[in-house]
Amino acid sequence: MADCSVEKDKHARFEQVLKGVGNRGMLSGAFGKRQNGRYLAASLWDNEDSHQRFADKELPALINESGVKDSTQRISVSLIELHPKWAVI
């Protein structure tokens, strides 16, 4: 889960970057937006190591190549373990 606060004039670019993250090894992901420029992004990874590899290596590169770093006011990330009882199929 990531809680992100983005400058108003950068919302479209930030959303474009979020939509492209799924091509980086994520099993699934979704994000929601509030009118005040706050986004909540959720992603599902095969395992903690896959997520950590993304966070350590790919995320910094993605932030740099997208230009999102300059438009993001704050990003707070939490890792939450998915319990089988939560899954809906």
C-alpha positions as CSV (number, residue, x, y, z in Angstrom):
1,M,0.0,0.0,0.0
2,A,1.3,3.4,-0.8
3,D,-0.3,6.7,0.3
4,C,0.8,9.5,-2.1
5,S,0.2,13.2,-2.2
6,V,0.8,14.9,-5.6
7,E,0.8,18.5,-6.8
8,K,-2.5,19.4,-8.5
9,D,-0.9,20.1,-12.0
10,K,0.9,16.8,-12.0
11,H,-2.0,14.4,-11.4
12,A,-2.3,13.2,-15.0
13,R,1.4,12.3,-15.3
14,F,1.4,10.6,-11.9
15,E,-1.6,8.5,-12.9
16,Q,0.1,7.5,-16.2
17,V,3.1,6.3,-14.2
18,L,0.9,4.3,-11.8
19,K,-0.8,2.6,-14.7
20,G,2.6,1.6,-16.1
21,V,3.9,0.0,-12.9
22,G,2.0,-3.2,-13.6
23,N,4.5,-4.1,-16.3
24,R,7.2,-4.3,-13.7
25,G,6.5,-7.7,-12.3
26,M,3.5,-6.9,-10.1
27,L,0.7,-9.6,-10.0
28,S,-2.0,-7.0,-9.7
29,G,-2.5,-3.4,-8.7
30,A,-5.1,-0.6,-8.3
31,F,-5.2,3.0,-7.2
32,G,-7.8,5.5,-6.1
33,K,-7.7,9.2,-6.1
34,R,-9.2,11.8,-3.8
35,Q,-10.0,15.3,-5.0
36,N,-7.3,16.8,-2.9
37,G,-4.5,15.1,-4.8
38,R,-4.1,12.2,-2.5
39,Y,-3.7,8.7,-4.0
40,L,-3.9,5.3,-2.4
41,A,-2.1,2.6,-4.5
42,A,-2.3,-1.1,-3.7
43,S,-0.2,-3.8,-5.3
44,L,0.0,-7.5,-5.1
45,W,3.3,-9.3,-5.5
46,D,4.3,-13.0,-5.7
47,N,6.3,-12.7,-2.5
48,E,8.1,-10.2,-0.3
49,D,11.4,-10.6,-2.2
50,S,9.8,-9.6,-5.5
51,H,8.3,-6.5,-3.9
52,Q,11.6,-5.6,-2.2
53,R,13.5,-6.0,-5.5
54,F,11.1,-3.7,-7.1
55,A,11.3,-1.1,-4.3
56,D,15.1,-1.2,-4.2
57,K,16.0,-1.3,-7.9
58,E,13.1,-0.6,-10.2
59,L,11.1,2.0,-8.3
60,P,13.9,4.5,-8.0
61,A,14.6,4.2,-11.8
62,L,10.8,4.5,-12.5
63,I,10.6,7.7,-10.4
64,N,13.6,9.2,-12.2
65,E,12.5,8.3,-15.7
66,S,9.0,9.4,-15.2
67,G,9.7,12.8,-13.6
68,V,7.2,12.1,-10.8
69,K,9.8,12.8,-8.1
70,D,9.4,16.6,-8.7
71,S,5.6,16.4,-8.5
72,T,5.2,14.1,-5.5
73,Q,4.9,15.9,-2.2
74,R,4.9,12.8,-0.1
75,I,4.9,9.0,-0.4
76,S,4.3,6.7,2.5
77,V,4.5,2.9,1.9
78,S,3.4,0.0,4.1
79,L,3.9,-3.7,3.4
80,I,0.8,-5.8,4.4
81,E,0.7,-9.6,4.2
82,L,-2.3,-11.0,2.3
83,H,-4.1,-13.6,4.2
84,P,-5.9,-16.3,2.2
85,K,-9.2,-15.6,4.0
86,W,-9.1,-12.1,2.4
87,A,-9.0,-13.4,-1.2
88,V,-12.2,-13.3,-3.2
89,I,-12.3,-15.5,-6.3
